[in-house]
Each structure stands twice: as C-alpha cells, then as structure tokens.
Amino acid sequence: MPNHPTLATLTADLAAGRTTARKLVDDCLAKIADKAGEGARVFIQADADGTIAAADAMDKLREVSAAPSPYAGIPVSIKDLFDVEGQVSRAGSLTLKDAPPAAKDAPVVARLRRAGFVVIGRTNMTEFAYSGLGINPHYGTPKNPWRRDIGYVPGGSSSGAAVSITDGMAYGALGTDTGGSCRIPAAYCGIVGYKPTARRVPLDGGIPLSVTLDSYGPIARSVGCCAVLDAVLTGEPIAQVVPRPVRGLRLAVPTTVMLDDLNPAVARAFERALDRLADAGALIDHIAVPEFGEVAALNVGGGFAAAESWAWHRALIAEKAELYDPRVLSRIRRGESLSAADYVDLLTIRRPIIAGFERRVAPYDALIAPTVAITPPVMADLADDAAYVKANMLSLRNCSLINILDGCAISLPCHREGEPPVGLMLAAAGGSDRRIFELAAAIEKIVRA
C-alpha cells in the first residue's frame, strides 16, 4: 500500500481483498494511540469500540456483496462541532463539555455513514472555529507535520481534521469553512481542502460560527478524494472527476488584496505554479477585482461572524465567560456592539458586491491565487497578542473573501519537497463546484511537478 493512500487506492485494495475495513481502522487507531505522535492533540474523542464494530460490519457486508458503496469501511474523522449520536459536541470548548449528548447524527455525518464510511473520532479545532491558526489552549494544538521539531501551527480552524489526514489517522476529514477553515489547514499541512458553495450542504447539526458564511467541506489527500466526499456531503451522485484540458484554460490572478504582503516563500511557489500552468498552455491574466477591496466595509466591527456568533453565544458567555479562550471571547464580543440596523446594512451591502464579483469573473474558468499569504507561523512566536492577531488576519485574508462573496474554492499544495508548505487556491462564483473540481484535477500534478 502506498505511503499516502487515496480513496481511489483504498477502494481498489478493499475490492481486491488486499486489505479490510478492520485493518484500516486498526492502523488508524494505532496511530491515534501512539504516545510519540499527535493523536492526543488531534482527537478530542476517538471511538475505538464503535469504529471497530462498524468496520467489522462493513467487512461482513462486503463479503456478501452488500456493501453500501465502494468506500464502505474507510475511516473518516469528524470535526468536534458536528453532532454524532450519543456524543457531546464541544466545538473545542470547555463551556460545552457537560452538554447533553447529541440525539442524532448531523445530516452530513449521517450521509457519510450511509455511504459506509466509518467515523473514527472527533477532531480538535480552534474553539468555536473562530481563528485561522488552529491553536487551542484547552485541548492542546496539533503540530504541523512540516518540521514538527520546531512546532508550526497546523492552521485552523479545522486543525485536527488536517493533521488526522497527514498522519494517517483517517483517510478523509469533515471540516467547516467560514473564512477558510478547510483551505487554510490544508495549505499549511500540504494537502487538499475544499470549500463548497454554502447552499449545497445542509448546516443542521453543527454548532454555527456564522450562519451566513458557514460551509461544510472535506479535507483529504487529493482532489479526487475531496470530490468523492463532497458528493456524499451534498447528497449528489458520486461521479469520477474528468480533468479539463489545461491548454486554453482562462485563469485570472486577482491583483487586488490577494497578492499583498506575500511571504517570499509563498510568492516564489505561486509564481512557479503560474509558470508551469502557462507552459502547459493555460492563459493567465492579471486582473483587478475591486469587489475584494469593497469587502472591508463588511468587516467593520467584526462583520457577519461577530454579529451572528454573538447572537448564538451571548447567553453562554453570561454564564461561562471565564471558560472561553480569551482570544476567541474577544472576537465574539465584538458583535455585542452591532445593532440590528448594522446587521441589515451588512446584508444590503453584500448583495451588489456579490453580483459585481460574479460578473467580473464570468469570462474566466477560475481565479487563481495563494491560499494563504504566509507560511505557517511558529506557535511559540504567537504568545504575543499583537503577533497572533497579525498572523491570524494574514492567514484568513485570501480565503475569507471567497466566503463573503458566496463562492467556492479549493486549495492544492504547490510547494516542492523540503520547502515550507504553500497552497494554491482555485476559486469561482457560487455554483461552479463541478468546474472547480475538474480544473483542480487537471492542475494538481502540474503545480507540484
């Protein structure tokens, strides 16, 4: 079996009898339990007994040709803010540790189970998903796989989700993306993360950050893996992604905001990726996207995330403020000063910005930009609040623009072996998900060549 199996290689091995669901689960559980590894920080809760029972059941179904899908028995991880029947949804917080267990699975979890995927455990995250760095003072912070001896952040908020993939503790991960929380940890950890058009995936059964901006998406090893998981999460038929020919693709590099203040390693990797795509026949234009500049008006006072998170948290804060991560609490509290009129203004301002963005990008197959402006910061360097705020804003900046403009986007690794991890983002207007997967399937090998 390859060092980094994909869902495609795993289904082939399962079908051929080269492996079993039980073996896949046992291997993942062993890595989670390894005291020399990151398992204790990656998983807030691992369900060994339930996972083993589910794997054994899938093996028996496969023996009689009754498996629910080719993916039956493959272990996946679930971010801690999703409801899993019989488990407590903590959202990486101490404030909810005594909450009652969920009465039923969230729809996205139920869909994964119906396809036969095995839920191996709940992954760590930034408390209540409110940061792009992935730091959690309550349950520990998983270390980035790159130069683990130094201790770089994994990216957030789906930190444990990404490291569960890089460290072979799961083969697919369910995360969320409100301002980049699937794409940022994927970029920082050198894997693939997808933010779908928000309306395609039901949000029931998840603890919200911003009901306007939240979307639920996959993190995995490859574009093909993410496409399979996306189809399951949306309830769409699983179909093989056929890569689009790169020659003749029209790709737009936005010169507004997204290229500002790039780390030199990010700039080099991005320019190298553009050169490779141009050599392969892609047509690349650099264009202004003034709508990106207009988004700043929506973020005054914290924007949708502050307003909507305050609405959800205000009673919990009144009771348990001292249990919150202070950095998360301060961001939520910004919503306290926003009025109903301020919120209506946000909704009113957003609509024409989205419409302008969609008109501007319509002539192109996709936008292409660095997923994150910087490489992963060192955890120890973020003890200072000012350094934390700067790193967090630069981590979130590029990705969050796509959420605010109701788009869809994928992050692909584009760095060379031995270089700091860098993500390449392909993005488009909402509803372009299938096209993004077809483009990404064609591009992913070119940009890593």
C-alpha positions as CSV (number, residue, x, y, z in Angstrom):
1,M,0.0,0.0,0.0
2,P,1.4,3.5,-0.8
3,N,2.6,5.7,2.0
4,H,-0.3,8.1,1.4
5,P,-3.2,6.1,0.1
6,T,-6.1,7.9,-1.6
7,L,-9.8,6.9,-1.5
8,A,-9.2,5.5,-5.0
9,T,-6.4,3.3,-4.0
10,L,-8.2,2.2,-0.8
11,T,-11.4,1.2,-2.7
12,A,-9.2,-0.8,-5.1
13,D,-7.5,-2.6,-2.3
14,L,-10.7,-3.3,-0.5
15,A,-12.4,-4.6,-3.6
16,A,-9.4,-6.9,-4.4
17,G,-9.1,-8.2,-0.8
18,R,-5.7,-6.7,-0.3
19,T,-7.0,-5.0,2.8
20,T,-10.1,-4.9,5.0
21,A,-12.0,-2.2,6.8
22,R,-10.9,-3.7,10.1
23,K,-7.2,-3.4,9.1
24,L,-7.7,0.2,8.0
25,V,-9.4,1.0,11.3
26,D,-6.8,-0.8,13.4
27,D,-4.0,1.0,11.6
28,C,-5.6,4.4,12.2
29,L,-6.4,3.6,15.9
30,A,-2.8,2.6,16.5
31,K,-1.6,5.9,15.1
32,I,-4.0,7.8,17.3
33,A,-2.9,5.9,20.4
34,D,0.8,6.3,19.7
35,K,2.2,8.3,22.6
36,A,5.0,9.6,20.4
37,G,2.5,11.0,17.8
38,E,0.0,13.8,17.7
39,G,-3.1,11.7,18.4
40,A,-3.9,13.1,21.8
41,R,-3.9,16.6,20.4
42,V,-5.6,15.7,17.1
43,F,-8.6,13.9,18.6
44,I,-10.8,15.2,21.4
45,Q,-12.6,11.9,21.3
46,A,-11.7,8.7,19.4
47,D,-14.4,6.0,19.3
48,A,-12.4,2.8,19.2
49,D,-15.2,0.3,20.1
50,G,-17.8,1.9,17.8
51,T,-15.3,2.2,15.0
52,I,-14.2,-1.4,15.2
53,A,-17.8,-2.7,15.3
54,A,-18.7,-0.6,12.2
55,A,-15.6,-1.8,10.4
56,D,-16.4,-5.4,11.1
57,A,-20.0,-4.8,9.9
58,M,-18.7,-3.3,6.6
59,D,-16.4,-6.3,6.1
60,K,-19.2,-8.7,6.5
61,L,-21.4,-6.7,4.1
62,R,-18.6,-6.7,1.5
63,E,-18.2,-10.5,1.8
64,V,-21.8,-10.9,0.6
65,S,-21.6,-8.1,-2.0
66,A,-23.9,-5.9,0.1
67,A,-21.6,-3.0,1.0
68,P,-23.4,0.3,0.7
69,S,-20.7,1.8,-1.5
70,P,-17.1,1.1,-2.7
71,Y,-16.0,3.3,0.2
72,A,-17.6,1.2,2.9
73,G,-15.2,0.7,5.9
74,I,-12.9,3.6,5.2
75,P,-12.2,5.7,8.4
76,V,-13.0,9.4,8.4
77,S,-12.7,12.0,11.1
78,I,-15.3,14.5,12.2
79,K,-14.7,18.0,13.4
80,D,-15.7,18.4,17.0
81,L,-18.6,20.8,16.3
82,F,-20.7,18.2,14.4
83,D,-23.4,16.2,16.1
84,V,-22.7,12.5,16.3
85,E,-25.4,10.4,18.0
86,G,-24.5,9.7,21.6
87,Q,-21.5,12.1,21.7
88,V,-21.1,15.6,23.1
89,S,-20.4,18.3,20.6
90,R,-17.9,20.5,22.4
91,A,-16.7,22.7,19.4
92,G,-13.2,22.6,21.0
93,S,-14.5,24.4,24.1
94,L,-14.8,23.7,27.8
95,T,-18.1,25.6,28.0
96,L,-19.9,22.6,26.4
97,K,-18.1,19.7,27.9
98,D,-21.2,18.9,30.2
99,A,-23.7,19.4,27.4
100,P,-26.1,16.5,26.7
101,P,-25.0,14.0,24.0
102,A,-26.5,14.5,20.6
103,A,-29.7,12.7,20.0
104,K,-28.9,12.0,16.3
105,D,-26.2,12.5,13.7
106,A,-25.9,15.8,11.8
107,P,-27.2,15.2,8.2
108,V,-23.6,15.4,6.9
109,V,-22.5,12.7,9.3
110,A,-25.5,10.6,8.5
111,R,-24.7,10.8,4.8
112,L,-21.1,9.7,5.4
113,R,-22.4,6.7,7.4
114,R,-24.9,5.8,4.7
115,A,-22.1,5.6,2.2
116,G,-20.3,3.2,4.6
117,F,-17.6,5.5,5.9
118,V,-16.6,4.7,9.4
119,V,-16.5,7.6,11.9
120,I,-13.2,7.2,13.8
121,G,-13.4,10.2,16.1
122,R,-13.9,13.9,16.8
123,T,-11.0,16.2,15.8
124,N,-9.6,19.1,17.7
125,M,-10.2,22.7,16.4
126,T,-9.9,26.3,17.3
127,E,-12.5,26.9,20.0
128,F,-15.9,27.6,18.2
129,A,-14.0,27.7,14.9
130,Y,-13.0,31.4,15.5
131,S,-9.4,31.6,14.1
132,G,-7.4,30.6,11.1
133,L,-4.4,29.4,13.1
134,G,-5.7,26.3,14.9
135,I,-4.4,27.0,18.4
136,N,-6.5,25.5,21.2
137,P,-5.4,26.2,24.8
138,H,-8.0,23.7,26.3
139,Y,-7.2,20.5,24.4
140,G,-3.7,21.3,23.0
141,T,-2.7,22.2,19.5
142,P,-1.7,19.5,17.0
143,K,1.7,20.2,15.5
144,N,2.1,20.9,11.8
145,P,3.7,17.9,10.1
146,W,6.3,20.2,8.5
147,R,9.4,20.5,10.7
148,R,7.5,19.1,13.7
149,D,10.6,19.6,15.9
150,I,10.1,23.4,15.5
151,G,6.3,23.5,16.2
152,Y,4.5,25.3,13.4
153,V,0.7,25.9,13.7
154,P,-1.4,23.5,11.7
155,G,-3.9,26.1,10.5
156,G,-7.5,26.4,11.6
157,S,-10.0,26.2,12.5
158,S,-10.1,22.6,11.3
159,S,-6.7,21.8,12.8
160,G,-7.2,18.3,13.9
161,A,-9.0,17.4,10.7
162,A,-6.0,18.3,8.6
163,V,-3.4,16.5,10.8
164,S,-5.6,13.4,11.0
165,I,-5.0,13.1,7.3
166,T,-1.3,14.0,7.2
167,D,-0.6,11.5,10.0
168,G,-2.7,8.6,8.6
169,M,-5.2,8.7,11.4
170,A,-8.1,9.0,8.9
171,Y,-8.4,9.0,5.1
172,G,-10.9,11.8,4.8
173,A,-12.0,14.6,7.2
174,L,-15.1,16.5,7.7
175,G,-14.4,20.2,8.4
176,T,-16.0,23.6,8.2
177,D,-15.1,26.7,6.3
178,T,-16.4,30.1,7.4
179,G,-13.4,32.1,6.4
180,G,-11.0,29.4,5.2
181,S,-11.2,26.7,7.9
182,C,-10.9,23.8,5.4
183,R,-8.5,25.5,3.0
184,I,-6.1,27.2,5.5
185,P,-5.1,24.0,7.4
186,A,-4.9,22.1,4.1
187,A,-2.5,24.7,2.7
188,Y,-0.5,24.8,5.9
189,C,-0.2,21.0,6.1
190,G,0.4,20.3,2.4
191,I,-2.9,18.6,1.5
192,V,-6.2,19.4,-0.2
193,G,-9.1,21.2,1.3
194,Y,-12.4,22.2,-0.3
195,K,-15.0,25.0,0.4
196,P,-18.2,24.2,-1.4
197,T,-20.9,26.7,-2.4
198,A,-22.5,27.1,1.0
199,R,-26.1,26.3,0.0
200,R,-25.1,22.8,-1.3
201,V,-24.5,21.3,2.1
202,P,-27.1,21.2,5.0
203,L,-25.9,23.1,8.0
204,D,-28.2,21.3,10.5
205,G,-26.5,19.5,13.4
206,G,-23.4,21.7,13.5
207,I,-22.5,24.5,16.0
208,P,-22.5,27.7,13.9
209,L,-19.9,30.4,13.8
210,S,-21.7,32.5,11.1
211,V,-24.9,31.2,9.6
212,T,-24.4,33.5,6.6
213,L,-20.8,32.4,5.9
214,D,-20.5,28.8,7.2
215,S,-20.0,25.9,4.8
216,Y,-19.1,22.3,5.4
217,G,-16.5,20.6,3.4
218,P,-13.8,17.9,3.1
219,I,-10.1,17.7,3.7
220,A,-8.1,14.9,2.2
221,R,-5.1,13.8,0.2
222,S,-6.2,14.5,-3.3
223,V,-8.7,16.4,-5.4
224,G,-10.4,13.1,-6.3
225,C,-10.8,12.3,-2.6
226,C,-12.4,15.7,-1.9
227,A,-14.7,15.3,-4.9
228,V,-16.0,12.0,-3.6
229,L,-16.5,13.3,-0.1
230,D,-18.2,16.5,-1.4
231,A,-20.6,14.4,-3.4
232,V,-21.5,12.4,-0.3
233,L,-21.9,15.5,1.8
234,T,-24.2,17.2,-0.7
235,G,-26.2,14.1,-1.4
236,E,-25.2,14.1,-5.1
237,P,-24.3,11.0,-7.2
238,I,-20.6,10.1,-6.9
239,A,-19.1,10.5,-10.4
240,Q,-15.5,10.4,-11.5
241,V,-14.0,13.8,-12.0
242,V,-12.7,14.1,-15.5
243,P,-9.9,16.7,-15.6
244,R,-10.3,19.6,-18.1
245,P,-7.6,20.1,-20.6
246,V,-5.2,22.8,-19.2
247,R,-4.4,24.2,-22.7
248,G,-6.7,27.1,-23.3
249,L,-7.9,27.5,-19.7
250,R,-8.5,31.1,-18.8
251,L,-7.3,31.8,-15.3
252,A,-7.4,35.2,-13.6
253,V,-4.9,36.3,-11.0
254,P,-6.5,38.9,-8.8
255,T,-4.2,41.8,-8.2
256,T,-6.5,43.4,-5.6
257,V,-5.7,42.4,-2.0
258,M,-4.8,38.8,-2.6
259,L,-1.2,39.4,-3.6
260,D,-0.4,42.0,-0.9
261,D,2.2,41.2,1.7
262,L,3.1,37.7,0.5
263,N,5.7,35.8,2.3
264,P,8.7,35.3,-0.1
265,A,8.3,31.5,0.0
266,V,4.6,31.9,-0.9
267,A,5.4,34.3,-3.7
268,R,8.1,32.0,-5.2
269,A,5.9,28.9,-5.1
270,F,2.9,30.8,-6.6
271,E,5.0,32.3,-9.4
272,R,6.5,28.9,-10.2
273,A,3.0,27.4,-10.3
274,L,1.8,30.1,-12.7
275,D,4.9,29.5,-14.9
276,R,4.1,25.8,-15.1
277,L,0.5,26.4,-15.9
278,A,1.5,28.8,-18.7
279,D,3.9,26.3,-20.1
280,A,1.1,23.8,-20.2
281,G,-1.0,26.1,-22.3
282,A,-3.2,28.0,-19.7
283,L,-4.0,31.6,-20.5
284,I,-3.3,33.7,-17.4
285,D,-4.5,37.2,-17.0
286,H,-3.8,39.5,-14.0
287,I,-6.9,41.5,-13.3
288,A,-8.2,44.0,-10.7
289,V,-11.1,42.7,-8.6
290,P,-12.3,45.9,-6.9
291,E,-15.0,43.9,-5.1
292,F,-12.2,42.5,-2.9
293,G,-11.5,46.0,-1.7
294,E,-15.2,46.7,-1.0
295,V,-15.4,43.7,1.3
296,A,-13.6,45.7,4.0
297,A,-16.8,47.7,4.6
298,L,-18.5,44.4,5.6
299,N,-15.9,43.6,8.2
300,V,-16.1,46.8,10.2
301,G,-16.9,45.8,13.8
302,G,-16.4,42.1,13.0
303,G,-18.9,41.7,10.3
304,F,-21.2,38.7,9.9
305,A,-19.1,36.4,12.1
306,A,-19.1,38.7,15.1
307,A,-22.8,39.6,14.8
308,E,-24.0,36.0,14.3
309,S,-21.6,34.4,16.8
310,W,-22.7,36.9,19.5
311,A,-26.3,36.1,18.9
312,W,-25.5,32.4,19.5
313,H,-23.1,32.8,22.4
314,R,-24.5,35.7,24.4
315,A,-26.3,33.5,27.0
316,L,-23.4,31.1,27.3
317,I,-21.0,33.9,27.8
318,A,-23.2,35.4,30.5
319,E,-22.9,32.0,32.3
320,K,-19.4,30.8,31.5
321,A,-17.2,33.6,30.1
322,E,-14.3,32.6,32.2
323,L,-14.1,29.2,30.4
324,Y,-13.6,30.7,26.9
325,D,-10.2,31.1,25.2
326,P,-9.8,34.9,25.8
327,R,-8.7,35.4,22.1
328,V,-11.9,33.8,20.9
329,L,-14.1,35.5,23.5
330,S,-12.8,39.0,22.4
331,R,-13.7,38.3,18.8
332,I,-17.2,37.1,19.7
333,R,-17.8,40.1,22.0
334,R,-17.3,42.5,19.0
335,G,-20.8,41.5,18.0
336,E,-22.2,42.9,21.2
337,S,-21.9,46.5,19.8
338,L,-23.5,45.8,16.4
339,S,-27.1,46.8,16.2
340,A,-29.9,45.3,14.2
341,A,-29.6,48.2,11.7
342,D,-25.9,47.4,11.4
343,Y,-26.7,43.8,10.5
344,V,-29.3,44.8,7.9
345,D,-26.7,47.1,6.4
346,L,-24.3,44.1,6.1
347,L,-27.0,42.1,4.2
348,T,-27.8,45.1,2.0
349,I,-24.2,45.9,1.1
350,R,-23.2,42.3,0.4
351,R,-25.7,41.6,-2.4
352,P,-24.3,44.1,-5.0
353,I,-20.7,43.2,-4.1
354,I,-21.5,39.5,-4.9
355,A,-23.3,40.5,-8.1
356,G,-20.3,42.6,-9.2
357,F,-17.9,39.8,-8.4
358,E,-19.8,37.2,-10.4
359,R,-19.9,39.5,-13.4
360,R,-16.2,40.2,-13.2
361,V,-15.1,36.6,-13.0
362,A,-17.6,35.2,-15.6
363,P,-15.2,35.3,-18.5
364,Y,-12.7,33.1,-16.7
365,D,-12.6,29.4,-15.8
366,A,-11.3,30.3,-12.3
367,L,-9.5,32.8,-10.2
368,I,-6.1,31.6,-9.0
369,A,-4.2,32.9,-6.0
370,P,-2.2,31.9,-3.0
371,T,-4.5,30.2,-0.5
372,V,-2.7,31.9,2.4
373,A,-0.4,34.9,2.2
374,I,2.1,33.5,4.7
375,T,3.7,30.2,5.6
376,P,2.8,28.5,8.9
377,P,3.9,30.6,11.9
378,V,5.8,29.1,14.8
379,M,3.4,28.5,17.7
380,A,5.9,29.9,20.2
381,D,6.0,33.2,18.3
382,L,2.3,33.8,18.8
383,A,2.3,34.2,22.5
384,D,2.2,37.9,22.0
385,D,-1.3,39.0,21.2
386,A,-0.2,41.5,18.5
387,A,1.7,38.8,16.7
388,Y,-1.3,36.4,17.0
389,V,-3.7,39.0,15.5
390,K,-1.4,39.8,12.6
391,A,-0.8,36.1,11.8
392,N,-4.5,35.3,12.1
393,M,-5.6,38.1,9.8
394,L,-3.0,37.2,7.1
395,S,-4.0,33.5,7.4
396,L,-7.7,34.3,6.9
397,R,-7.5,37.2,4.4
398,N,-7.5,35.5,1.0
399,C,-9.8,32.6,1.9
400,S,-12.4,34.7,3.7
401,L,-13.0,36.9,0.6
402,I,-14.5,33.9,-1.2
403,N,-16.8,33.1,1.7
404,I,-18.1,36.7,1.8
405,L,-18.7,36.6,-1.9
406,D,-20.6,33.3,-1.7
407,G,-18.1,31.4,-3.9
408,C,-16.5,28.0,-3.9
409,A,-12.8,27.2,-3.8
410,I,-10.2,24.5,-3.4
411,S,-6.6,24.6,-2.0
412,L,-3.9,22.5,-3.6
413,P,-0.3,22.1,-2.4
414,C,2.1,23.8,-4.8
415,H,5.5,23.7,-2.9
416,R,8.4,21.5,-3.6
417,E,9.6,18.7,-1.3
418,G,11.5,20.3,1.6
419,E,10.0,23.7,1.2
420,P,7.5,25.3,3.6
421,P,4.0,24.2,2.7
422,V,2.2,26.6,0.3
423,G,-1.4,26.3,-1.0
424,L,-2.7,27.3,-4.4
425,M,-6.3,28.4,-4.4
426,L,-8.7,28.0,-7.4
427,A,-11.9,29.9,-6.8
428,A,-15.1,30.8,-8.7
429,A,-18.6,32.1,-8.2
430,G,-21.1,30.1,-6.2
431,G,-22.5,27.1,-8.1
432,S,-19.3,26.4,-10.0
433,D,-18.2,23.5,-7.8
434,R,-18.1,20.8,-10.5
435,R,-15.9,23.0,-12.7
436,I,-13.5,23.7,-9.9
437,F,-13.0,20.0,-9.3
438,E,-12.4,19.4,-13.0
439,L,-9.8,22.2,-13.1
440,A,-8.2,21.2,-9.9
441,A,-7.9,17.5,-11.1
442,A,-6.0,18.8,-14.1
443,I,-3.8,21.2,-12.2
444,E,-2.8,19.4,-9.1
445,K,0.0,17.4,-10.6
446,I,1.3,20.3,-12.8
447,V,1.8,22.6,-9.8
448,R,3.8,20.0,-7.8
449,A,6.0,18.8,-10.7
